[in-house]
Amino acid sequence: MIQLGINFDEISDNLDEAFEIMHRYQVKNGELRTVEGKNSIFFDDTEAKDVLARIHAADINLVAIATPLFKWYTDPTFAEVPHDNFGFNPRADERQKHEYINRMLAVATLLGVKKLRIFSNLSDGSLSVDDFINDPVLAYALDKAQAAGITLMIENEPVCIVNRKAHILEVFRRVQHPNLKLWLDVANLLELGEEMDDDFIAEVAEYTEYLHVKDFTQKDGKKVYHPLGQGGVDYVSVMALLRKHLGDKDVNLSIETHVFNDRKNASSASIDYAQRELGL
């Protein structure tokens, strides 16, 4: 069953404001990224416990953390790749990457979260899936995640190595690890000209445990984000395809509007569309 949720800071960087919208639409599942401009990877123990207490008091289920892990360069001297980093410095060396991994797992443990979004290293297109699969930092992260009982889920991000269907399929055909799953971002694939089709969803359904949805239009190389149902993505057809292949499997779906100039209204409209038109 696909369960609806939303990233808190897509509504507001203020948790209380995010909770107000979620309560209005009876959305119980939340995803954490930043709070008041601070990336969750930088929470100290006191901050993590405070956030958890506020989430519990609001009767919200914290289902995942959208971490910045692996949204970094394979080498600190790699040429600049434009991207959004939510306050995270991507130019870390291997020792610092280990520290980030350990801290993120510690924060997740304090928050009782078992699902962490990761990326696949920033790339200008010159890196291959091999560069990600053979990255010793990935092996380190998977070992640590397994010891902590936490699942790492790769999101297909246009500015990272694993960004197309062929890349996703290659990773999961070659890396058979119980703590590595797929965090599928539908719009990110469509942005690159990929299609959501039967064969692809049928093969990745086994690994898919999390979905991100957002809507956009693209013209003359310019991308504009819209509330769900107001852009160019046919989510009615996409959801039918996902339900066909995911079946009764429990999968979280989180709204990530990216309409940062009107977060509350865009999030409200997106939730309303998801519930009314997509049956979530």
C-alpha positions in Angstrom: 0.0 0.0 0.0 1.3 3.4 -0.9 1.2 5.8 2.1 1.1 9.6 1.7 3.5 11.9 3.5 5.3 15.1 3.0 8.7 16.7 3.7 8.2 19.1 6.6 10.3 21.9 5.2 8.5 21.8 1.9 5.6 23.3 3.9 7.6 25.4 6.3 11.0 25.5 8.0 9.0 26.0 11.2 7.8 22.6 12.4 4.6 24.0 14.0 3.5 25.6 10.8 4.2 22.3 8.9 2.2 20.3 11.5 -0.7 22.7 11.1 -1.1 22.0 7.4 -0.6 18.3 7.9 -3.3 18.2 10.6 -5.6 20.2 8.3 -5.4 17.4 5.7 -4.9 14.5 8.2 -1.5 13.6 6.8 0.2 11.5 9.4 3.6 10.7 7.8 6.5 13.2 7.8 9.9 13.3 6.2 12.7 15.3 7.8 15.4 17.4 6.0 15.9 20.8 7.7 14.4 22.6 10.6 14.8 26.4 10.9 17.5 26.3 8.2 19.6 23.6 9.9 20.2 20.4 8.1 19.4 17.4 10.2 22.9 16.0 9.7 24.1 18.8 12.0 21.7 18.2 14.8 23.4 17.6 18.2 21.8 15.0 20.5 19.7 17.6 22.3 18.4 19.1 19.1 17.5 15.7 17.8 15.6 14.7 20.9 13.8 18.0 20.9 12.7 17.6 17.3 11.5 14.0 18.1 9.5 15.2 21.1 7.8 17.9 19.0 6.9 15.4 16.3 5.5 12.9 18.8 3.5 15.7 20.5 2.0 16.5 17.1 1.0 12.9 16.6 3.1 12.6 13.4 5.0 9.5 12.2 8.5 10.4 11.2 9.1 7.8 8.5 12.4 8.9 6.9 15.2 11.5 6.8 16.1 13.1 3.4 19.8 13.2 4.2 22.5 14.9 2.0 24.8 11.8 2.2 26.6 11.1 -1.1 25.5 14.5 -2.5 29.2 15.2 -2.5 32.2 15.0 -4.8 34.2 11.8 -5.2 37.2 14.1 -4.9 37.2 17.5 -3.0 38.9 19.1 -6.0 36.2 18.0 -8.5 34.9 20.8 -10.7 31.8 22.6 -9.5 28.4 21.0 -10.2 25.5 23.3 -9.6 23.1 21.8 -7.1 21.0 22.4 -4.0 22.7 21.3 -0.8 20.5 22.7 2.0 23.5 24.0 4.0 25.7 20.9 3.4 29.3 21.2 2.2 29.9 18.7 -0.5 33.7 19.1 -0.6 34.5 16.5 2.1 37.5 14.2 2.1 37.1 10.5 3.0 37.6 11.0 6.7 35.0 13.7 6.8 32.5 11.5 4.8 32.9 8.8 7.3 32.2 11.3 10.1 29.1 12.5 8.2 27.8 8.9 7.8 28.4 8.1 11.4 26.7 11.3 12.6 23.7 10.8 10.4 23.2 7.2 11.6 23.5 8.4 15.2 20.8 11.1 14.6 18.6 8.6 12.8 19.0 6.2 15.8 18.0 9.0 18.2 15.0 9.8 16.1 14.0 6.2 15.7 14.2 6.4 11.9 15.0 3.4 9.8 15.0 4.9 6.3 17.6 7.3 5.0 17.7 8.9 1.6 21.2 9.0 0.0 22.5 10.1 -3.4 25.2 8.7 -5.6 28.1 11.3 -5.8 27.9 14.6 -7.7 28.8 14.3 -11.3 29.2 16.4 -14.4 28.5 13.4 -16.5 32.1 12.2 -16.6 31.6 9.6 -13.9 30.1 6.1 -14.3 28.0 3.8 -12.2 31.3 1.9 -11.5 32.6 5.0 -9.8 29.7 4.8 -7.4 29.5 1.0 -6.9 33.2 0.8 -6.3 33.4 3.8 -4.0 34.9 2.6 -0.7 32.7 5.1 1.1 29.6 3.3 -0.1 30.9 0.0 1.3 31.7 1.8 4.6 28.2 3.3 4.7 26.4 0.0 4.0 28.4 -1.8 6.7 27.6 0.9 9.2 23.9 1.1 8.2 23.6 -2.7 8.5 25.1 -2.6 12.0 22.6 0.1 12.9 19.6 -1.7 11.4 19.0 1.2 9.0 18.2 1.1 5.3 20.0 3.5 2.8 17.9 4.4 -0.2 19.4 5.9 -3.4 17.5 8.7 -4.9 17.9 9.2 -8.6 19.2 12.8 -8.8 19.9 14.5 -12.1 23.2 16.0 -10.9 24.5 12.7 -9.5 25.9 9.5 -11.1 22.8 7.4 -10.7 20.2 9.5 -12.5 18.7 7.4 -15.3 16.7 4.1 -15.5 19.7 2.2 -16.8 21.8 3.4 -13.9 19.2 2.4 -11.3 18.9 -1.1 -12.9 22.6 -1.6 -13.0 23.1 -0.7 -9.4 20.5 -3.1 -8.1 21.5 -5.9 -10.5 25.1 -5.6 -9.2 24.8 -4.6 -5.6 22.8 -7.1 -3.7 22.8 -5.7 -0.2 19.9 -6.0 2.2 20.4 -2.4 3.4 20.4 -0.7 0.0 17.0 0.2 -1.6 15.5 2.6 -4.0 14.1 6.1 -3.3 12.5 6.7 -6.6 11.9 10.3 -7.7 9.4 10.2 -10.6 9.9 13.8 -11.7 13.7 13.5 -11.7 13.5 10.7 -14.3 10.9 12.6 -16.5 13.1 15.7 -16.3 15.8 13.8 -18.1 13.5 12.6 -20.8 13.0 9.1 -19.3 9.6 7.4 -19.2 7.9 5.5 -16.5 7.1 2.2 -18.2 5.9 -1.3 -17.3 9.3 -3.1 -17.7 11.2 -0.6 -15.6 8.7 -0.5 -12.7 8.3 -4.2 -12.8 12.0 -4.8 -12.3 12.6 -2.1 -9.6 9.4 -2.8 -7.6 11.4 -5.3 -5.5 13.8 -2.6 -4.4 11.5 0.4 -4.3 10.5 1.4 -0.7 10.1 5.2 -1.1 8.7 7.6 -3.7 9.2 11.3 -4.2 6.7 13.3 -6.2 6.7 16.8 -7.5 5.3 18.5 -10.6 7.0 20.8 -13.2 6.9 22.2 -16.6 10.0 22.7 -18.8 10.4 25.0 -21.8 13.4 26.3 -23.6 15.6 24.6 -20.9 13.9 26.4 -18.1 12.2 24.3 -15.4 9.4 25.7 -13.3 7.9 23.7 -10.3 4.1 23.7 -9.7 1.8 22.1 -7.1 0.9 18.5 -8.0 -1.6 18.3 -10.8 -0.7 21.8 -12.1 2.4 20.9 -14.1 3.1 18.5 -16.9 3.4 15.2 -15.0 0.5 12.8 -15.5 0.5 11.4 -12.0 -2.8 9.6 -12.5 -1.1 7.3 -15.1 2.1 7.1 -13.0 0.2 6.0 -9.9 -1.7 3.4 -11.8 1.5 1.9 -13.0 3.1 2.0 -9.6 0.1 0.4 -7.9 0.1 -2.3 -10.6 3.6 -3.4 -9.8 4.0 -2.5 -6.1 0.8 -4.4 -5.2 0.2 -4.6 -1.5 3.8 -3.7 -0.6 4.1 -0.9 2.0 5.8 2.1 0.3 6.0 5.6 1.5 5.3 8.4 -0.9 6.4 11.9 0.0 5.4 15.2 -1.6 8.4 17.4 -2.4 6.8 20.4 -4.2 10.0 22.6 -4.6 7.7 25.6 -4.9 9.7 27.6 -2.4 8.1 31.0 -3.1 4.7 29.8 -1.8 5.4 26.7 0.3 2.2 26.5 2.3 -0.3 27.0 -0.5 1.7 24.8 -2.9 1.9 22.0 -0.3 -1.8 22.3 0.6 -2.8 22.2 -3.1 -0.5 19.2 -3.6 -1.9 17.2 -0.7 -5.4 18.0 -1.8 -4.7 16.7 -5.3 -2.9 13.6 -4.0 -5.9 12.7 -1.8 -8.6 13.7 -4.2 -7.3 12.6 -7.6 -4.7 9.9 -6.7 -6.6 8.2 -3.9 -3.8 8.6 -1.4 
